[in-house]
Amino acid sequence: MIAALGARLVPDEQIQTALHASLHLLKSGRSSTGAIPNNVDCATRRPNFRAYADGGLWWVIGSAVLDPDPTTIREVLHWYEFQDVNQSGLLSMQESSDWQDLFCTRGQGLYLNCLYVLALRLAARLFRSEEGDRFQRMASAVAERVNAQFWYTGDGSLERQIAHQFSTEGVPQQDSLGRPRWQPQKRFLIAEQYYVPYVAFRAVGEWFDSFGNLLAILAGIADARQAGIVLDLIARHSLDAWPLRSLTPVVRPGDPDWRDYYGTLNVPYHYHNGGVWPFLGGFYVAALVHAGRTEAARKALRDLALLNQKGQFNEWHHGETGEPMGVQDQAWSAGMYLFAFDCVRRGKVEWASGAAAVA
């Protein structure tokens, strides 16, 4: 579905047939409750739901831009309403269940909830009725919760990120019996402002999640000021030296978010742990266009072209050296380059919404 954002622009019958076949195959593999699998094995046609969290939202987006299917979109979004398990207004997820399927994101993920806002807003355009208004209200409510819960203000405190988890309201520093509450201490990016990657039970991710922050811009969750702050952080930390590194700082052994299952794949500056992903570079170009940073978008597009040329549309690259790693000929790497090129050519992001442009 990510590949489809750019591939749908190509007037090629084989490509268009494949995109529509993908929509149909994923739809046919959905569960009885409406969950869309993250992939379907092409040999056995067996659907895989292990990394279940975001597949349905990407399917909604893919359907909205390729071949609108209001009935199935309604069913899929109904399933997502049940993923607000603690009635906080935000989706919850198990660890390693989104696109970072070998990483520690858990609880309420930034990327997942920003994607939810984008899917709801695209769906709202398909329903010109009270139902469309309802989807739009839901999108606005989720966006409000993301800003309230995920935006870190650079003050060294994570209280606003975890206060919603307390069993009693009132004084955040104390419980109902006057006992002091434990709160996590900010250790990384203390003076920065950005959206944190996840909030879980008495735990907050501290690294900067590139994809989640970019989607906050493209989904209209971030206002013009926040968008500018996020894009400045990306440039200041050189995440765009090879557009675009997935996060900063990298997670190292001994950090709270290190996991033994990372093995040798998710060591620092590899794969999800600070690796460079060309498809993310496409979203970066789109966010720059949406924020009105035209010259920066053109430069990022040129850098992305060179990266894709170097790696032959590789899956990912080393986060420091840019060395191609993973697998060549990735459809989402190619598709998001086409999408980024189209955004620069048009001077706008076709389906983005929300914040006014920032210089």
N, C-alpha and C positions, 0 to 999 in steps of 0.2 A: 504493500500500500504506500510506503514511502517512495519506492521507485516510481510508482504511478503518478506522483505529483509532477514529475517532469516528463516521464515517458508518454503521458497522455497527450502531450503537445506535439508528438511526432506523427506525421501523416503516413504511417506505415501499417498496413493491414495486419501483418503478423504480430506486431507489437500490440496493437489495439485488441486483437483477438485474445492474446495471452492475458492482457490486463482484465478483460471481462471474464475470462475463464477463471482467473484467480479469485475474483469476487464471488463467482458462483460456487467454486470449490470450497472456499472458506465458509460461505453461507450454508452449504449442504452439510458441513461438518460440525455445525453448532450444536450445543447441548440442548436437552429438552427444556432447560430453564432460560436459554437465550444467550449463553456464553459462546463467543467466537473463539476457535482455537488459535494459538499463535502460529501454528503451521500445520499442514496436512502432508503426510508422506505420499509422494507422487507414485510410489510403487504399490503400496498397500492401501492407500486412501485412508489410512488411519489418522484421525485428528490428534494433535498433541496439545494438551492444556497445561503443561508444566509451568511455563512462563505465561500465565493466563492474563495478567493484569491489564495490559494495554492493547491486546489484539483486537478486541471488540471496538475500541475507540478508533483505532486506525481503520477498521472496516467501515465504520460510520463515515469517516472522512473520505475514504476511497469511494464509497457508494455515492456520497454527496457530490463529488467532483466528476465521477465517471458515469454512473448510471443509477440515479436516485431510486431507492427502494424503500418508500416510507413505511411499509408494513414491517419489514425486518429491522429497519432503523429503530422504530418504536419498540420492538421486542428487545433489541440489544440494549438500548438505553434503560429500559425497565429493569433488566438484569443489573445494570450498574447502580441503580437506586438502592439495591439490596447490599451493595458493598460499602455503604455508609453504616458500618456495623455499630458504632457508638453514638450515632445520631449527632455527629459534630458538624455535619454539612460537607464533609470531605470523604473521599474514597480511602479505604484502607487496603493494604496489600501484604502478602507474605514476603519474606526475604527472597531476593533474587528472582522475582516473578514478573519483571518488566523487561525492557530491551537489554538492560544490564543484568543478564540472566546468570551471572556468576559474580555478583557483587552484593554489598551489605544493605542496600536500600530496603527499608521496611517500614511498617507502621503506616503513616500517611506520607506518601511520596510527593515531592514537588512536581516532578515531570508528569506523573500520572494525573494529578489534579489539574495542571495546566492543560494537558491534552484533553481532559474531560470538558473544560470550559470551551475549548476550540470545537470539539465535536458537538456539544450542545448548541453552540451558536450557528454552526453550519446546518444542523438539523432544524433549528428554528426557522431558517429561511425556506425550508421545504414545506412547512405547515403554516399556511396562511389562515390561521384560525386561533381559537383559544388555546389549542395545543401548542402552536408555535409560540404564542405568548408565554405559555408555561415553561417551555424549554429555555426561552430567553431569560425569564426570571430565575430559573435554576442556574443558568450560566452566571448571571450577575451575583447570585448568592454565593456560589462557589468561589468566584473571583474575589469577593469581599473577604471570605474566610482565608483564602490564600494570603492576601495582603495582611490580614490581622495576625496570622499564625506563623507564616514563613519568613516575612521580611525582617531581617536583622538590621538594627539601626546603628551598629558600630559603637555601642555604649558598653560593651563587655558583659552584658547580662543576657541570659537565655530564658529569663522568667516568662516572657510573653510566649515563647515557644512551647513551654511545658505547663503553664498555669491551667490550661483547659483540662488537664488530666487529673487535677486534684479532686478529691471526693467531696470537698466542701468549698463553698465560695466565701469571699470576704477578704481576709488578709492573706495575700499569696505567700508570705514568709512563714506563716504559722498555720497549724491545723486547728480543728475545732477545740482541742484541749490546750492550745497555747504552745504546743511543742514545735520547735523549729523544723521546717521542711528542708530535706536535702534537695539541692539543685546542682546541675552540672556546671562546671567552670569552663568558660571559653578559653580555648588554647590556641586556636589557629585563626588567622584573618580577623584579629580582634578589632582593629580599627576600620575595617571595610564595611560597606553596606551592600547587601545582596540577599537573595532568597536562599535559605538553607535547604539542603537536599531532601531531608526527611525529618519527621518528628515521630518518635515512638514512645513507649512507656518510660518516662523519666530519662529519655535519651534523645539527643539532637545531633544530626549529621552536621559537621562543621565545614567540610570542603565545599568549594564552589562548583556546582553542577552546571556545566555549560548548557546542556540541552534543556534542562528545566528552566533556567533563567532566560534562554532565548525564546522558549515557548511562552513564558510570561509576557514577553514583549509582543510576540505575534498574536497571542490570544486576547490582547487588550487588557491584561490584568495589571501590568506595570503602566503607570502614568508616564508622561514625558520626562519628568525628573528622574524617576526610577530607571527608565530605559537608558537614559544618558549615563547614570551611575554604573549600571551593569556593563554597558559597552566600553566605558572608560576602564573598568576593572579588567576586562578581557585584554585590552591593549596594554595596560600597565603591567600585567603579569605575563605578557608575551604568549598568551594562549593561542594567538593567531599567527605566530611565526610560521607554523604549518597549519593552515586552517582546517580543523580546529581541534585542539586538545580537549579531552572530555572533562577534565576537572583539575583543580589545584586547591591545596597542595596534594601531592600523591599520598596514598595511605601506605604506611610502613609497618613492619612487624613491631608489635608492642602498642600500636595505636588501638583505640577502642573499636575501630571499624576494620581492623585486620582479621582475616579468617584463614584458617589452615587450608580450607578448600580452594583458596586462590591458587595454590600450587605454584607452578612456574609460569602460568599464563598471565596472572594478574599481579606480577611483581611491578614495582614502581616504573612508570612511563610505558607500560605495556597494556594492551587491550583496554578494559574498562578503567583501569587504574592510571589514568593520565596519558593513554595512547591517543594518537591523532586519528580521527575518523573523517574521511572525505565527505560522507553524507552530512555530518555535523557542519562541515564547512559551508555546505549549501544553505543550511538554516541560518548560519551566521551572516552570509551575504544578504539573505532575505530580511533579517532583523535590521541590518544597517540601512537597507533600502527603506524599510518601514519607518525607521527613525529619522529619515531625511539626510543620512550621511552618505551622499551620492559618491563622492570621490573615494571614501573609505571602502564602499561597496565594490567599486570598480577595481580597486587594488586587491581586495580580498578575492574577487572573482579571478583575477589574473594569477594570484598565488594558488588558488584552488586548481586552475587549469594546469599549472606546472606540477602540482602534487599528483594529480590524476595521470598526467603524462609520465611522470617518474614511476608510478606504481601500477600503470595499466588498470586504472579504476580499482585499486586494491581495497581490501576490506578495512585495514587500519595500518598505521605507520608508527614507528617508535616516536614517543613524545618529545625526545630531545634531539635526535639525529634526523628524524624524518624518514628513516630507512623503511621501505615497504615490508610489511609483515602480514600474516594471515593469508588470504586467498585473493587472487586476481579476478578481474571480470565480475565485479559485484554490481548487480543491477541498481541497488540503491545509491551507490557511489556515482554511477553514470546518470541516473535519473535526477538526483539532487543537483548535479552540475547543470543539467538542462533547466531545472527549475530556477536555480540561481541566475543563470544567464537570462532567462525570461523576465525575472524580477528587475534586473538591471536595465534590460531593454525597455520594459514598460515604465519603469520608474515607480513601481508600486507592487505590493504583494496582493494578488487577486483575492485571496480569502481571508487576509488578516483584518483585524478589527480593533477599534479601541483608541489607544493613546494618540494624541496629536504628535506631529513630527517634532523632533528635537534636533538642534543644530549639532 
